[in-house]
Amino acid sequence: MSECLVVGTEQGIVIARREGDAWQEKSRSLDGHRVTSLSVQGTTILAGTRQGIHRSDDLGQTWRMASEGLAESYVRWLAHHPDGSGRVLAGTEPAAIYLSHDGGQTWAERPEVAQLRDKYGWYLPYSPEA
């Protein structure tokens, strides 16, 4: 497979491939979704949005929701563990951390962050809830 670049935008996802010395746009998907975070491992793309996590297992050709277990739908960041174990982390707003052990199919909250958020009144200063 040639090099691939996956970019999240305010209007969805752009996928580009390297052709010689230049990147060429090859496809767009998730039109109309504001993508706040991305994590790619192999051909699997997880895209965080304000409505939860969208998942593609075919480099963006098809998508489905993958938010089972998320109590907070505004996903700020995503990260696959680099060891290929299927562990993925998601951070949300309000501040919470979720862990997946099945490659981002389902999620379980790690309550420690939410407990600290509530105890100390954490918020993002630019958040609508601030």
C-alpha positions as CSV (number, residue, x, y, z in Angstrom):
1,M,0.0,0.0,0.0
2,S,1.3,3.5,-0.8
3,E,1.7,6.1,1.9
4,C,-1.6,7.4,3.1
5,L,-2.4,10.7,4.9
6,V,-5.7,11.0,6.8
7,V,-6.8,14.5,7.7
8,G,-9.8,15.4,9.9
9,T,-11.5,18.7,9.1
10,E,-14.5,20.7,10.1
11,Q,-16.3,19.1,7.0
12,G,-15.2,15.5,7.4
13,I,-12.2,13.4,6.4
14,V,-9.8,13.8,3.5
15,I,-7.6,10.9,2.5
16,A,-4.5,11.6,0.3
17,R,-1.9,9.3,-1.1
18,R,1.7,10.1,-2.0
19,E,2.3,10.2,-5.7
20,G,6.0,10.9,-6.4
21,D,6.9,14.0,-4.4
22,A,3.3,15.3,-3.9
23,W,0.2,14.3,-2.0
24,Q,-3.0,13.8,-4.0
25,E,-6.4,13.9,-2.6
26,K,-8.1,10.5,-3.2
27,S,-11.3,10.6,-1.2
28,R,-13.5,12.4,1.2
29,S,-15.9,11.0,3.7
30,L,-17.9,11.8,6.9
31,D,-19.2,14.8,5.0
32,G,-20.8,17.4,7.3
33,H,-19.1,16.0,10.5
34,R,-16.7,18.2,12.4
35,V,-13.8,15.8,13.1
36,T,-12.0,16.7,16.4
37,S,-9.5,13.9,16.5
38,L,-8.3,10.9,14.6
39,S,-6.4,7.7,15.2
40,V,-5.3,5.3,12.4
41,Q,-3.9,1.8,12.8
42,G,-3.6,-0.3,9.6
43,T,-6.8,0.2,7.6
44,T,-8.8,1.2,10.7
45,I,-9.7,4.8,11.3
46,L,-11.3,6.1,14.4
47,A,-12.7,9.6,14.0
48,G,-13.8,11.6,17.1
49,T,-16.6,14.1,16.7
50,R,-19.0,16.1,18.9
51,Q,-21.5,13.2,18.4
52,G,-19.1,10.4,19.4
53,I,-16.7,8.1,17.6
54,H,-17.1,7.0,13.9
55,R,-15.2,3.9,12.8
56,S,-14.0,2.7,9.4
57,D,-12.3,-0.6,8.8
58,D,-11.6,0.0,5.1
59,L,-9.6,3.3,5.1
60,G,-12.7,5.5,5.0
61,Q,-14.8,3.8,2.4
62,T,-17.6,2.9,4.9
63,W,-18.3,4.2,8.4
64,R,-20.3,3.2,11.5
65,M,-20.8,4.6,15.0
66,A,-18.5,3.0,17.6
67,S,-19.5,4.9,20.8
68,E,-20.9,2.0,22.9
69,G,-19.9,2.8,26.5
70,L,-19.2,6.5,26.0
71,A,-21.2,8.7,28.5
72,E,-19.7,11.8,27.0
73,S,-20.1,12.2,23.2
74,Y,-17.7,15.1,22.5
75,V,-14.5,13.3,21.7
76,R,-11.4,15.6,21.9
77,W,-8.6,13.0,21.3
78,L,-8.0,9.4,20.3
79,A,-4.9,7.2,20.4
80,H,-4.3,3.6,19.4
81,H,-1.7,1.9,21.6
82,P,1.3,1.3,19.2
83,D,1.8,-2.3,20.2
84,G,-1.2,-3.4,18.2
85,S,-2.9,-4.9,21.2
86,G,-6.3,-3.4,20.4
87,R,-6.1,-0.9,23.3
88,V,-7.3,2.6,22.4
89,L,-7.8,5.7,24.6
90,A,-10.4,8.4,24.1
91,G,-10.5,11.8,25.9
92,T,-13.8,13.7,26.0
93,E,-15.2,17.0,27.0
94,P,-16.2,17.3,29.8
95,A,-12.9,15.8,30.9
96,A,-13.1,12.0,31.0
97,I,-10.9,9.2,29.7
98,Y,-12.3,6.0,28.1
99,L,-10.4,2.8,27.4
100,S,-11.1,0.2,24.7
101,H,-9.6,-3.3,24.7
102,D,-11.2,-4.3,21.4
103,G,-9.7,-1.8,19.0
104,G,-12.3,0.9,19.6
105,Q,-15.4,-1.2,19.2
106,T,-16.6,-0.6,22.8
107,W,-15.5,1.7,25.6
108,A,-15.3,1.8,29.4
109,E,-14.8,4.9,31.4
110,R,-11.7,5.2,33.6
111,P,-13.5,7.1,36.5
112,E,-10.3,8.6,38.1
113,V,-10.3,11.5,35.7
114,A,-14.0,12.4,36.1
115,Q,-13.6,12.2,39.9
116,L,-10.7,14.7,39.8
117,R,-12.7,16.9,37.3
118,D,-15.6,17.0,39.7
119,K,-13.5,17.4,42.8
120,Y,-11.5,20.4,41.4
121,G,-14.0,21.9,39.0
122,W,-11.9,21.3,35.9
123,Y,-13.1,22.7,32.6
124,L,-11.6,24.0,29.4
125,P,-11.6,27.8,29.4
126,Y,-13.0,28.0,25.8
127,S,-15.6,25.4,26.4
128,P,-19.3,26.4,26.1
129,E,-19.8,25.0,29.6
130,A,-17.1,27.3,31.1
